[in-house]
Amino acid sequence: MSNRFSTLTEVRNVVYPTYETPEFEADNFLQGIAGTLELFHRSTLTFQDLVGELTGHPVAVFQRVDQAGYRQPIDDRILADTDTLMVFGLDHLDSGLDADRDEVDAIREWLRREDTCLLLAPHHDVGFTDDLAQRQVEFEHHGDRLVPRQQRFSRYTRSLMRALGVPVHNIWGLRPALQPGTRDPLPLNRFQDYDEIDLLDSVSTLSFHQHLPHYELTAPEGATLRVLARQAVDLTRPHPFTAAGDSEFTAVIWMPPDGDRAGDILLIDSTHFTTLFGGTESLQNLWRNLTRMGCDR
């Protein structure tokens, strides 16, 4: 059960009766892991539509390894007419996927172009210990029956971050604190003085997702490495992160242009670009701000 996605059959059982409609019956929709992944793809359509309306260009979506198993590396074929590249890290650590040298060189060269933006979205790392008791504590903290005791994501994105010198490590899967009596997360702790790109303008909250990554800095915060927002953790559910004295996890990071890198680098979890976990006005403001970043320079 470890390190795999849930099947659609499992999803339908756990969130019953959400998907008990003809559209999601076996005759019309894949019931295995492929069906769950298809839900992820479909859940980004609202984001894609909004970006298309704002830019006049449809959003291109690529899979590094497609359904037929063919490898689709990031290269000039993708980058030549791209302003913003979003890399969603939903591959497991045991997938064997790593950024190769040609991909890194192509992205590094692309980032030398002004008004480019690389958004990296490494996902959670749940149960990264051999201590089974700790895995159980983490499981009880997030409370999602569809997530196994160990689910470690983002091997490819981690390799890309190392190669590009992005000093961030995705760790844990943390449950945000909620406003009492709702499933709405508490407002972000935003650091607006550092947000010169207005990425979080009119963005008070992100999605409520039960297991979000903490973006741990591996270098000192400063002018070229800025935490733009942190999210309060649910302190009613024990977790090693909060036991160590932490009450907020880092949710949004910006690395402004630096040296020969003319483009921006952002880190935000991929769940905040889907509607699977809510599609609030605040989220749509984030999408608009990201889309307009290059236009206001």
Residue frames relative to the residue before (quaternion, step in Angstrom):
aa qw qx qy qz dx dy dz
M 1.0000 0.0000 0.0000 0.0000 0.00 0.00 0.00
S 0.5993 0.5939 -0.3727 0.3864 3.61 1.14 -0.46
N 0.8681 0.1553 -0.0990 0.4609 3.51 -1.34 0.51
R 0.6256 0.4589 -0.4178 0.4727 3.53 0.68 1.11
F 0.5250 -0.5919 0.5014 0.3502 3.53 -1.31 0.36
S 0.5305 -0.5928 0.4936 0.3516 3.54 -1.26 0.37
T 0.4750 -0.6211 0.5303 0.3278 3.55 -1.25 0.41
L 0.6142 -0.5356 0.4070 0.4126 3.57 -1.20 0.33
T 0.5823 0.5690 -0.3725 0.4454 3.59 1.08 -0.62
E 0.6596 0.4904 -0.3012 0.4835 3.59 0.96 -0.84
V 0.6280 0.5339 -0.3315 0.4590 3.58 1.00 -0.83
R 0.6757 0.4998 -0.2983 0.4524 3.57 0.84 -0.98
N 0.6493 0.5198 -0.3163 0.4563 3.58 1.04 -0.74
V 0.7113 0.4704 -0.2644 0.4505 3.58 0.88 -0.96
V 0.7876 0.3007 -0.1661 0.5114 3.62 0.90 -0.85
Y 0.1883 0.8115 -0.5254 0.1730 3.59 1.24 0.41
P 0.6534 -0.2211 -0.7217 -0.0568 1.62 -1.90 1.70
T 0.1660 0.8537 -0.4881 0.0735 3.61 1.21 0.44
Y 0.8095 0.2466 -0.1218 0.5186 3.61 0.83 -0.92
E 0.4265 0.6974 -0.4701 0.3328 3.59 1.14 0.56
T 0.4271 0.6440 -0.5056 0.3837 3.54 0.60 1.25
P 0.6731 -0.5121 0.3302 0.4191 3.62 -1.14 0.48
E 0.5797 0.6147 -0.3706 0.3856 3.58 1.07 -0.70
F 0.7802 0.3370 -0.1598 0.5021 3.58 1.04 -0.80
E 0.3969 0.6952 -0.4949 0.3379 3.58 1.20 0.36
A 0.6938 -0.5205 0.3128 0.3871 3.56 -1.21 0.53
D 0.6292 0.5479 -0.3474 0.4282 3.61 1.08 -0.59
N 0.7785 0.3561 -0.1607 0.4912 3.58 1.16 -0.55
F 0.8064 0.1892 -0.0594 0.5571 3.59 1.12 -0.52
L 0.5361 -0.6290 0.4632 0.3201 3.55 -1.04 0.85
Q 0.2962 -0.8021 0.5020 0.1302 3.58 -0.85 1.00
G 0.6153 0.5577 -0.3494 0.4339 3.60 1.25 -0.12
I 0.7913 -0.2548 0.2236 0.5089 3.55 -1.24 -0.53
A 0.6056 0.5673 -0.3569 0.4291 3.59 1.03 -0.73
G 0.6304 0.5332 -0.3343 0.4545 3.59 1.07 -0.67
T 0.6373 0.5141 -0.3211 0.4758 3.58 1.01 -0.80
L 0.6583 0.4965 -0.3120 0.4720 3.59 0.94 -0.84
E 0.6131 0.5388 -0.3493 0.4603 3.58 1.08 -0.65
L 0.5952 0.5504 -0.3591 0.4624 3.60 1.08 -0.66
F 0.6313 0.5278 -0.3350 0.4590 3.59 0.98 -0.81
H 0.6552 0.5107 -0.3163 0.4581 3.57 0.90 -0.92
R 0.6817 0.4961 -0.2890 0.4535 3.57 0.86 -0.96
S 0.6606 0.5438 -0.3133 0.4118 3.57 1.04 -0.74
T 0.6484 0.4939 -0.3324 0.4745 3.61 1.24 -0.14
L 0.4397 0.7306 -0.4451 0.2734 3.60 1.24 -0.08
T 0.6207 0.5366 -0.3553 0.4480 3.62 1.00 -0.71
F 0.6347 0.5113 -0.3157 0.4859 3.57 1.01 -0.82
Q 0.6672 0.5048 -0.3064 0.4541 3.57 0.87 -0.93
D 0.6506 0.5195 -0.3203 0.4519 3.59 0.96 -0.84
L 0.6593 0.5093 -0.3163 0.4537 3.58 0.92 -0.87
V 0.6588 0.4964 -0.3103 0.4725 3.59 0.92 -0.88
G 0.6363 0.5340 -0.3259 0.4514 3.57 1.00 -0.79
E 0.6507 0.5112 -0.3127 0.4662 3.57 1.00 -0.80
L 0.6951 0.4874 -0.2796 0.4485 3.58 0.94 -0.88
T 0.7767 0.3678 -0.1770 0.4797 3.58 0.97 -0.84
G 0.3954 -0.7059 0.4911 0.3226 3.56 1.13 -0.59
H 0.6804 0.4285 -0.2817 0.5236 3.57 1.28 0.19
P 0.4505 -0.6697 0.5054 0.3052 3.62 -0.92 0.78
V 0.4677 -0.6619 0.5094 0.2893 3.56 -1.15 0.64
A 0.2847 -0.7540 0.5701 0.1596 3.56 -0.80 1.03
V 0.1392 -0.7878 0.5980 0.0483 3.57 -0.94 0.94
F 0.0623 -0.8025 0.5934 -0.0080 3.56 -0.82 1.05
Q 0.1986 -0.7208 0.6454 0.1564 3.54 -1.24 0.57
R 0.4572 -0.7034 0.4591 0.2923 3.58 -0.71 1.00
V 0.7324 0.0825 -0.1017 0.6682 3.55 1.24 -0.52
D 0.2859 -0.8079 0.4899 0.1600 3.58 -0.42 1.19
Q 0.7562 -0.4115 0.2573 0.4389 3.56 -1.34 0.09
A 0.6882 0.4692 -0.2794 0.4777 3.56 1.14 -0.58
G 0.5814 -0.6178 0.3589 0.3893 3.58 1.29 0.04
Y 0.4959 0.6541 -0.4367 0.3681 3.58 1.26 0.13
R 0.4221 -0.7101 0.5144 0.2304 3.54 -0.97 0.93
Q 0.0760 -0.7883 0.6106 0.0010 3.56 -0.92 1.00
P 0.1210 -0.8422 0.5201 0.0748 3.63 0.25 1.18
I 0.5113 -0.5943 0.5142 0.3477 3.54 -1.29 0.39
D 0.1983 0.7707 -0.5763 0.1857 3.56 -0.60 1.17
D 0.7798 -0.3433 0.2298 0.4704 3.59 -1.28 -0.17
R 0.5305 0.6243 -0.4002 0.4108 3.56 1.17 -0.48
I 0.7199 0.3819 -0.2134 0.5388 3.58 1.12 -0.73
L 0.7553 0.4695 -0.2221 0.3997 3.56 0.80 -1.06
A 0.5311 0.6859 -0.4076 0.2853 3.60 1.07 -0.65
D 0.8085 0.1756 -0.0918 0.5541 3.60 0.91 -0.84
T 0.4868 0.6518 -0.4293 0.3923 3.57 1.16 0.68
D 0.2358 -0.7550 0.5964 0.1364 3.55 -1.04 0.87
T 0.7880 0.1246 -0.0455 0.6012 3.58 1.02 -0.88
L 0.0980 -0.7837 0.6131 0.0203 3.56 -0.75 1.11
M 0.1155 -0.7917 0.5991 0.0297 3.56 -0.75 1.12
V 0.1078 -0.7942 0.5975 0.0255 3.58 -0.67 1.12
F 0.1498 -0.8039 0.5740 0.0430 3.57 -0.41 1.28
G 0.2438 -0.8243 0.5019 0.0962 3.57 -0.55 1.20
L 0.2162 0.7989 -0.5284 0.1892 3.57 0.44 1.22
D 0.4583 0.6307 -0.4809 0.4011 3.56 1.17 0.58
H 0.4724 -0.6796 0.4836 0.2849 3.58 -1.04 0.79
L 0.6375 -0.5499 0.3740 0.3890 3.57 -1.18 0.50
D 0.7079 0.4416 -0.2733 0.4787 3.59 1.08 -0.61
S 0.4051 0.7318 -0.4612 0.2962 3.60 1.25 0.30
G 0.3932 -0.7335 0.4695 0.2948 3.57 1.16 -0.52
L 0.5073 0.6563 -0.4210 0.3671 3.60 1.25 0.17
D 0.0827 0.7715 -0.6251 0.0849 3.55 -0.81 1.07
A 0.5236 -0.6060 0.4886 0.3463 3.55 -1.15 0.61
D 0.2790 -0.7674 0.5473 0.1836 3.58 -0.78 0.94
R 0.7261 -0.4728 0.2808 0.4127 3.55 -1.27 0.38
D 0.6524 0.5217 -0.3256 0.4428 3.59 0.93 -0.84
E 0.6384 0.5183 -0.3294 0.4639 3.58 1.02 -0.76
V 0.6577 0.5088 -0.3103 0.4608 3.57 0.89 -0.94
D 0.6610 0.5044 -0.3092 0.4616 3.58 0.90 -0.90
A 0.6539 0.5146 -0.3149 0.4565 3.59 0.97 -0.84
I 0.6770 0.4766 -0.2961 0.4764 3.60 0.92 -0.86
R 0.6366 0.5248 -0.3326 0.4569 3.57 0.97 -0.81
E 0.6596 0.4907 -0.3054 0.4805 3.59 0.96 -0.83
W 0.6350 0.5316 -0.3218 0.4590 3.60 0.99 -0.82
L 0.6736 0.5000 -0.2964 0.4566 3.60 0.99 -0.80
R 0.5500 0.5813 -0.4090 0.4385 3.59 1.22 -0.06
R 0.5885 0.5650 -0.3544 0.4569 3.56 1.30 -0.27
E 0.4860 -0.6772 0.4653 0.2977 3.60 -0.87 0.91
D 0.8313 0.2306 -0.1993 0.4648 3.53 -1.30 0.64
T 0.4650 0.6061 -0.5001 0.4078 3.57 1.05 0.73
C 0.0863 -0.7833 0.6139 0.0459 3.54 -1.23 0.47
L 0.1518 -0.7605 0.6278 0.0662 3.55 -0.89 1.03
L 0.0877 -0.7852 0.6124 0.0286 3.57 -0.60 1.16
L 0.1302 -0.7913 0.5967 0.0289 3.54 -0.64 1.19
A 0.0707 -0.8204 0.5672 -0.0130 3.57 -0.83 1.00
P 0.0003 0.7926 -0.6087 0.0349 3.60 0.38 1.17
H 0.3487 -0.7632 0.5135 0.1795 3.56 -0.90 0.95
H 0.7760 -0.4017 0.2280 0.4295 3.59 -1.26 -0.18
D 0.2169 -0.7239 0.6381 0.1478 3.53 -1.39 0.27
V 0.0087 0.8349 -0.5435 0.0864 3.54 0.13 1.38
G 0.8557 0.1390 -0.1024 0.4878 3.58 -0.96 0.87
F 0.2614 0.8094 -0.4926 0.1840 3.59 0.98 0.79
T 0.6048 0.5511 -0.3437 0.4609 3.58 1.25 0.32
D 0.4864 -0.6275 0.5123 0.3275 3.57 -1.29 0.32
D 0.5263 0.6288 -0.4005 0.4090 3.57 1.32 -0.16
L 0.3064 -0.7967 0.4925 0.1696 3.59 -0.24 1.26
A 0.6003 0.5574 -0.3637 0.4434 3.59 1.11 -0.59
Q 0.6505 0.4966 -0.3208 0.4767 3.58 1.00 -0.78
R 0.6083 0.5458 -0.3576 0.4518 3.58 1.00 -0.74
Q 0.6607 0.5038 -0.3103 0.4620 3.58 0.98 -0.83
V 0.6190 0.5302 -0.3420 0.4677 3.61 1.02 -0.74
E 0.6523 0.5060 -0.3148 0.4684 3.58 0.95 -0.87
F 0.6415 0.5301 -0.3173 0.4548 3.57 0.99 -0.86
E 0.6890 0.4701 -0.2818 0.4741 3.57 0.88 -0.92
H 0.5895 0.5707 -0.3660 0.4391 3.59 1.15 -0.53
H 0.7630 0.3468 -0.2270 0.4960 3.60 0.71 -0.97
G 0.2687 -0.8364 0.4513 0.1565 3.59 1.14 -0.55
D 0.5020 0.6438 -0.4329 0.3821 3.59 1.19 0.40
R 0.3331 -0.7807 0.4984 0.1763 3.58 -0.42 1.22
L 0.6290 0.5427 -0.3390 0.4415 3.60 1.23 -0.26
V 0.6526 0.4701 -0.3111 0.5064 3.58 1.28 -0.10
P 0.3883 -0.7335 0.5024 0.2426 3.62 -0.68 1.02
R 0.6893 -0.4828 0.3314 0.4266 3.58 -1.26 0.26
Q 0.7668 0.1366 -0.1288 0.6138 3.58 1.17 -0.40
Q 0.1751 0.7479 -0.6218 0.1525 3.54 -0.78 1.10
R 0.0036 0.8351 -0.5421 0.0935 3.52 -0.14 1.38
F 0.1140 -0.8427 0.5262 -0.0049 3.52 -0.50 1.26
S 0.8237 0.4080 -0.2358 0.3154 3.45 -1.57 0.11
R 0.1426 0.7986 -0.5681 0.1386 3.58 0.87 0.88
Y 0.6724 0.5010 -0.3120 0.4466 3.59 0.83 -0.96
T 0.6860 0.4862 -0.2952 0.4537 3.58 0.81 -0.99
R 0.6218 0.5340 -0.3432 0.4587 3.58 1.02 -0.73
S 0.6605 0.4991 -0.3177 0.4622 3.58 0.92 -0.85
L 0.6368 0.5198 -0.3215 0.4701 3.58 1.07 -0.74
M 0.6439 0.5159 -0.3251 0.4620 3.59 0.98 -0.80
R 0.6404 0.5167 -0.3323 0.4609 3.58 0.95 -0.82
A 0.6929 0.4955 -0.2844 0.4398 3.57 0.85 -0.96
L 0.7320 0.4115 -0.2274 0.4932 3.59 1.06 -0.74
G 0.4844 -0.6929 0.4220 0.3275 3.59 1.26 0.00
V 0.3543 0.7047 -0.5245 0.3205 3.57 1.01 0.84
P 0.2243 -0.8383 0.4836 0.1143 3.62 -0.23 1.24
V 0.4382 0.6625 -0.4666 0.3891 3.55 0.62 1.21
H 0.0964 -0.7753 0.6227 0.0427 3.56 -1.11 0.79
N 0.3059 -0.7434 0.5668 0.1802 3.57 -0.77 1.04
I 0.0770 0.8076 -0.5708 0.1264 3.54 -0.70 1.12
W 0.8204 0.2386 -0.2160 0.4727 3.56 -1.23 0.67
G 0.1825 -0.7043 0.6621 0.1798 3.48 -1.49 -0.06
L 0.0328 -0.8723 0.4830 -0.0680 3.54 0.05 1.39
R 0.3769 -0.7245 0.5426 0.1966 3.52 -1.05 0.90
P 0.3879 -0.7324 0.5028 0.2456 3.62 -0.65 1.04
A 0.5065 -0.6041 0.5163 0.3345 3.55 -1.22 0.54
L 0.2818 -0.7843 0.5385 0.1243 3.56 -1.00 0.89
Q 0.5333 -0.5596 0.5139 0.3721 3.50 -1.30 0.40
P 0.5971 -0.6256 0.3546 0.3553 3.61 -0.81 0.98
G 0.8504 0.1728 -0.1441 0.4756 3.53 -0.97 0.95
T 0.7010 0.4031 -0.2622 0.5266 3.59 1.27 0.20
R 0.3897 -0.6491 0.5708 0.3178 3.51 -1.38 -0.18
D 0.4396 0.6674 -0.4609 0.3859 3.54 1.18 0.70
P 0.4239 -0.7151 0.4853 0.2710 3.61 -0.74 0.96
L 0.5858 -0.5391 0.4603 0.3930 3.53 -1.24 0.42
P 0.6253 -0.5504 0.3812 0.4010 3.61 -1.11 0.56
L 0.5708 -0.5850 0.4626 0.3435 3.53 -1.20 0.63
N 0.3491 -0.6480 0.6226 0.2657 3.52 -1.29 0.47
R 0.0665 -0.8436 0.5325 -0.0171 3.55 -0.03 1.36
F 0.2437 -0.7442 0.6068 0.1364 3.54 -1.14 0.75
Q 0.1335 -0.8778 0.4569 0.0538 3.50 0.49 1.32
D 0.5753 0.5923 -0.3889 0.4086 3.60 1.12 -0.51
Y 0.6953 0.4593 -0.2681 0.4835 3.59 1.17 -0.57
D 0.6365 0.5685 -0.3041 0.4235 3.57 1.29 -0.42
E 0.0162 -0.8493 0.5270 -0.0278 3.57 0.51 1.20
I 0.6588 0.4872 -0.3081 0.4834 3.59 1.24 -0.29
D 0.3787 -0.7550 0.4588 0.2759 3.61 1.32 0.01
L 0.1812 0.8129 -0.5320 0.1526 3.56 1.03 0.73
L 0.7815 0.3119 -0.1526 0.5183 3.57 0.99 -0.83
D 0.2736 0.7555 -0.5385 0.2539 3.57 1.14 0.58
S 0.8386 0.0262 -0.0817 0.5379 3.61 -0.74 1.12
V 0.5341 0.5652 -0.4305 0.4583 3.59 1.17 0.60
S 0.0872 -0.8380 0.5385 0.0155 3.57 -0.13 1.27
T 0.8005 0.0862 -0.0170 0.5929 3.58 1.11 -0.72
L 0.2977 -0.6891 0.6190 0.2310 3.53 -1.38 0.26
S 0.7504 -0.3702 0.2704 0.4763 3.60 -1.24 -0.28
F 0.3536 -0.6389 0.6128 0.3019 3.52 -1.32 0.33
H 0.1050 0.7457 -0.6430 0.1397 3.52 -0.46 1.31
Q 0.5054 -0.7324 0.3715 0.2650 3.57 -0.74 1.05
H 0.7995 0.1666 -0.0735 0.5724 3.59 1.18 -0.38
L 0.0619 0.8211 -0.5561 0.1129 3.53 0.21 1.36
P 0.4959 -0.6706 0.4581 0.3074 3.59 -1.05 0.68
H 0.3324 -0.6522 0.6339 0.2496 3.51 -1.32 0.48
Y 0.2555 -0.7607 0.5787 0.1452 3.57 -0.81 1.02
E 0.1505 -0.8314 0.5344 0.0233 3.50 0.04 1.40
L 0.3525 -0.7320 0.5440 0.2096 3.57 -0.81 1.01
T 0.1899 -0.7786 0.5888 0.1051 3.56 -1.01 0.84
A 0.6982 0.2892 -0.2449 0.6073 3.56 1.34 0.38
P 0.6307 -0.5515 0.3666 0.4044 3.61 -1.13 0.46
E 0.4894 -0.6321 0.5152 0.3092 3.53 -1.11 0.75
G 0.1903 0.7816 -0.5740 0.1528 3.58 -1.04 0.77
A 0.8127 -0.2827 0.1851 0.4747 3.57 -1.26 -0.33
T 0.7624 0.3598 -0.1988 0.4998 3.60 1.05 -0.69
L 0.7372 0.2514 -0.1845 0.5994 3.58 1.32 0.11
R 0.0721 0.8520 -0.5024 0.1284 3.55 0.00 1.34
V 0.2833 -0.7072 0.6229 0.1779 3.54 -0.94 0.94
L 0.2065 -0.8070 0.5457 0.0909 3.57 -0.63 1.15
A 0.8192 -0.0191 0.0284 0.5725 3.61 1.09 -0.53
R 0.1202 -0.7421 0.6538 0.0864 3.48 -1.29 0.62
Q 0.2894 -0.7581 0.5694 0.1316 3.54 -1.22 0.65
A 0.4635 -0.6787 0.4964 0.2797 3.57 -0.94 0.90
V 0.3489 -0.7286 0.5598 0.1845 3.57 -1.06 0.88
D 0.5270 -0.6017 0.4958 0.3383 3.57 -1.19 0.59
L 0.2072 -0.8269 0.5162 0.0831 3.56 -0.28 1.29
T 0.5557 0.6075 -0.3991 0.4035 3.60 1.24 -0.09
R 0.7072 0.3770 -0.2367 0.5492 3.57 1.30 -0.25
P 0.4096 -0.7469 0.4593 0.2519 3.63 -0.37 1.17
H 0.0894 0.7676 -0.6292 0.0827 3.54 -1.19 0.70
P 0.5964 -0.5861 0.3984 0.3769 3.64 -1.03 0.65
F 0.6018 0.5740 -0.3558 0.4263 3.61 1.08 -0.70
T 0.7289 0.4000 -0.2416 0.5003 3.59 0.85 -0.93
A 0.5803 0.5763 -0.3732 0.4380 3.59 1.14 -0.55
A 0.6593 0.4976 -0.2959 0.4798 3.57 1.19 -0.56
G 0.6535 -0.5549 0.2984 0.4195 3.59 1.29 0.08
D 0.5599 0.6010 -0.3941 0.4124 3.58 1.26 0.06
S 0.1463 -0.8033 0.5731 0.0703 3.57 -1.05 0.77
E 0.7496 0.2555 -0.1709 0.5862 3.59 1.30 -0.16
F 0.2113 -0.7556 0.5991 0.1597 3.57 -1.12 0.62
T 0.5269 -0.6347 0.4691 0.3155 3.54 -1.19 0.64
A 0.1470 -0.8409 0.5205 0.0164 3.55 -0.68 1.18
V 0.8018 0.1291 -0.0431 0.5818 3.60 1.07 -0.67
I 0.0145 -0.7910 0.6103 -0.0409 3.56 -0.85 1.06
W 0.0995 -0.7710 0.6266 0.0553 3.55 -1.14 0.75
M 0.1048 -0.7427 0.6589 0.0570 3.52 -1.05 0.93
P 0.2829 -0.7820 0.5309 0.1631 3.62 -0.29 1.23
P 0.6938 -0.4303 0.3482 0.4607 3.59 -1.27 0.20
D 0.0247 0.7998 -0.5938 0.0841 3.54 -1.00 0.89
G 0.8298 0.0664 -0.0768 0.5487 3.57 -0.79 1.00
D 0.7956 -0.2431 0.1859 0.5228 3.58 -0.82 -0.97
R 0.5370 0.5770 -0.4275 0.4427 3.60 1.25 0.19
A 0.1778 -0.8188 0.5423 0.0618 3.57 -0.37 1.27
G 0.6643 0.5089 -0.2965 0.4602 3.57 1.25 -0.38
D 0.5082 -0.6284 0.5029 0.3067 3.53 -1.35 0.33
I 0.1628 -0.7283 0.6486 0.1496 3.53 -1.33 0.38
L 0.0755 -0.7886 0.6102 0.0054 3.56 -0.88 1.02
L 0.1225 -0.7532 0.6360 0.1143 3.55 -1.26 0.46
I 0.1933 0.7295 -0.6262 0.1955 3.55 -0.71 1.23
D 0.5130 -0.6652 0.4383 0.3197 3.59 -0.91 0.82
S 0.5889 -0.6298 0.3949 0.3172 3.56 -1.08 0.82
T 0.5725 0.6110 -0.3934 0.3797 3.62 1.09 -0.55
H 0.6437 0.5399 -0.3270 0.4327 3.59 1.15 -0.47
F 0.6677 0.4323 -0.3129 0.5190 3.57 1.28 0.23
T 0.6189 0.4969 -0.3441 0.5016 3.55 1.27 0.42
T 0.3914 -0.6893 0.5460 0.2712 3.55 -1.33 0.12
L 0.3706 0.7418 -0.4863 0.2755 3.61 1.21 0.23
F 0.7899 0.2737 -0.1197 0.5356 3.57 1.08 -0.74
G 0.7457 -0.3196 0.1791 0.5565 3.56 1.18 0.61
G 0.1041 -0.7935 0.5981 0.0418 3.56 -1.07 0.76
T 0.0177 0.8700 -0.4909 0.0432 3.53 0.69 1.16
E 0.6637 -0.4756 0.3914 0.4243 3.54 -1.34 0.19
S 0.6083 0.5600 -0.3475 0.4423 3.57 1.06 -0.73
L 0.6514 0.4995 -0.3129 0.4777 3.59 0.96 -0.84
Q 0.6640 0.5021 -0.3145 0.4562 3.57 0.91 -0.86
N 0.5955 0.5368 -0.3657 0.4728 3.59 1.13 -0.51
L 0.6049 0.5368 -0.3476 0.4745 3.59 1.07 -0.72
W 0.6633 0.5085 -0.3097 0.4534 3.57 0.88 -0.94
R 0.6536 0.5071 -0.3140 0.4659 3.59 0.95 -0.85
N 0.6669 0.5103 -0.3087 0.4467 3.56 0.89 -0.91
L 0.6357 0.5184 -0.3261 0.4700 3.58 0.99 -0.80
T 0.6629 0.5194 -0.3033 0.4459 3.57 0.92 -0.92
R 0.7513 0.4197 -0.2093 0.4644 3.57 0.96 -0.87
M 0.3726 0.7691 -0.4705 0.2197 3.60 1.22 -0.18
G 0.7401 0.4301 -0.2368 0.4595 3.56 0.73 -1.05
C 0.6271 0.5791 -0.3341 0.3998 3.58 1.16 -0.59
D 0.7102 0.4717 -0.2564 0.4553 3.57 1.14 -0.58
R 0.5163 0.6530 -0.4179 0.3637 3.59 1.25 0.00
